[in-house]
């Protein structure tokens, strides 16, 4: 009897298992075939004023008109970007346009502007400074008035239509001049933070590697190592020699690598862009001490020029004056565009006499802004 009951229970369990398998087979989802994604998607739940239905084969394209834009400090800049559909749609769509920025000096990518239709919002250091042009359908160009030294880097233009997302990049480069700068106490007295401040005080920014490399290609030859914006320490050599890393090494930009930003001290390479004013030499009746030089520029409606302004005047306006004069940092320099006898070395450049005592007598280089 017991045997029969056990056999009946086993039969019932087998029947229940078969039923579960049959139900599972009916409920199991079928695998959809994989097909190429050729749709231009949009958010049906977010709404679309055009109520346009996505069509198979429609693609969105995004492209810049050029790979890079070169400009000078203070200029109004346009970063071109346009998008279009293939095949062309019958009416415009509300897309999301986003611009982001990867700084040339290093750091994370940050948002610049986001726009949907006529509504837009700018962020961070770009808040209130940028806007979209939108002159024609598909125009996503970014307008940036009053270019600043820190604005260099790679900009990304991204266009989002629902789930379709396309982007392109464009580099913004500043036209300018790279120059080496030392602390008033002499060689290798600047930490990285001190180097940043030193350049800013001279109406400049700390140079990037790309800017230093371009200056080396243009002939910059300097044996002292200096900080760059990415925290590396490098120096450019066009004429190898024993005291500058060895005569057998090829010309180039030589690197000490990346150093700790606080305890190590070097010089710095600064970058100055265009000049929004005029630099000129002033010597009213006699040569002056540094305090007298400051008073002379003020009396002329100007201020003592900064080192970056003197370099920019030499680079962009061809400043050429053989007399040494005071600058705002207490150094004495002069700029030569046409080398000649009794005016220093045979190459054009800015000559320096270092930081003499402030009671020494010299002329002065003044700076008068365009507004003045």
Rosetta blueprint (number, residue, H / E / L):
1 X L
2 X H
3 X H
4 X H
5 X H
6 X H
7 X H
8 X H
9 X H
10 X H
11 X H
12 X H
13 X H
14 X H
15 X H
16 X H
17 X H
18 X H
19 X H
20 X H
21 X H
22 X H
23 X H
24 X H
25 X H
26 X H
27 X H
28 X L
29 X L
30 X L
31 X L
32 X L
33 X L
34 X L
35 X L
36 X L
37 X L
38 X L
39 X L
40 X L
41 X L
42 X L
43 X L
44 X L
45 X L
46 X L
47 X L
48 X L
49 X L
50 X L
51 X L
52 X L
53 X L
54 X L
55 X L
56 X L
57 X L
58 X L
59 X E
60 X E
61 X E
62 X E
63 X E
64 X L
65 X L
66 X L
67 X L
68 X E
69 X E
70 X E
71 X E
72 X L
73 X L
74 X L
75 X L
76 X L
77 X E
78 X E
79 X E
80 X L
81 X L
82 X E
83 X E
84 X E
85 X E
86 X E
87 X L
88 X L
89 X L
90 X L
91 X L
92 X L
93 X L
94 X L
95 X L
96 X E
97 X E
98 X E
99 X E
100 X E
101 X E
102 X E
103 X E
104 X L
105 X L
106 X L
107 X L
108 X L
109 X L
110 X E
111 X E
112 X E
113 X E
114 X E
115 X E
116 X E
117 X L
118 X L
119 X E
120 X E
121 X E
122 X E
123 X L
124 X H
125 X H
126 X H
127 X L
128 X L
129 X L
130 X E
131 X E
132 X E
133 X L
134 X L
135 X L
136 X L
137 X L
138 X L
139 X E
140 X L
141 X L
142 X E
143 X E
144 X E
145 X L
146 X L
147 X L
148 X L
149 X H
150 X H
151 X H
152 X L
153 X E
154 X E
155 X E
156 X E
157 X E
158 X E
159 X E
160 X E
161 X E
162 X L
163 X L
164 X E
165 X E
166 X E
167 X E
168 X E
169 X E
170 X E
171 X E
172 X E
173 X E
174 X E
175 X L
176 X L
177 X E
178 X E
179 X E
180 X E
181 X E
182 X L
183 X E
184 X L
185 X L
186 X E
187 X L
188 X L
189 X L
190 X E
191 X L
192 X H
193 X H
194 X H
195 X H
196 X H
197 X H
198 X H
199 X H
200 X H
201 X H
202 X L
203 X L
204 X L
205 X E
206 X E
207 X L
208 X L
209 X H
210 X H
211 X H
212 X H
213 X H
214 X H
215 X H
216 X H
217 X H
218 X L
219 X L
220 X L
221 X L
222 X L
223 X L
224 X L
225 X L
226 X E
227 X E
228 X L
229 X L
230 X L
231 X L
232 X E
233 X E
234 X E
235 X E
236 X E
237 X E
238 X L
239 X L
240 X L
241 X L
242 X H
243 X H
244 X H
245 X L
246 X L
247 X L
248 X L
249 X L
250 X L
251 X L
252 X E
253 X E
254 X E
255 X E
256 X E
257 X E
258 X E
259 X L
260 X L
261 X L
262 X L
263 X L
264 X L
265 X L
266 X E
267 X E
268 X E
269 X E
270 X E
271 X E
272 X E
273 X L
274 X L
275 X L
276 X L
277 X E
278 X E
279 X E
280 X E
281 X E
282 X E
283 X L
284 X L
285 X L
286 X L
287 X L
288 X E
289 X L
290 X H
291 X H
292 X H
293 X H
294 X H
295 X H
296 X H
297 X H
298 X H
299 X H
300 X L
301 X L
302 X L
303 X E
304 X E
305 X L
306 X L
307 X H
308 X H
309 X H
310 X H
311 X H
312 X H
313 X H
314 X H
315 X H
316 X H
317 X H
318 X L
319 X L
320 X L
321 X L
322 X L
323 X L
324 X L
325 X E
326 X E
327 X L
328 X L
329 X L
330 X L
331 X L
332 X E
333 X E
334 X E
335 X E
336 X E
337 X L
338 X L
339 X L
340 X L
341 X L
342 X L
343 X L
344 X L
345 X L
346 X L
347 X L
348 X L
349 X E
350 X E
351 X E
352 X E
353 X L
354 X L
355 X L
356 X L
357 X L
358 X L
359 X L
360 X L
361 X L
362 X E
363 X E
364 X E
365 X E
366 X E
367 X E
368 X E
369 X E
370 X L
371 X L
372 X L
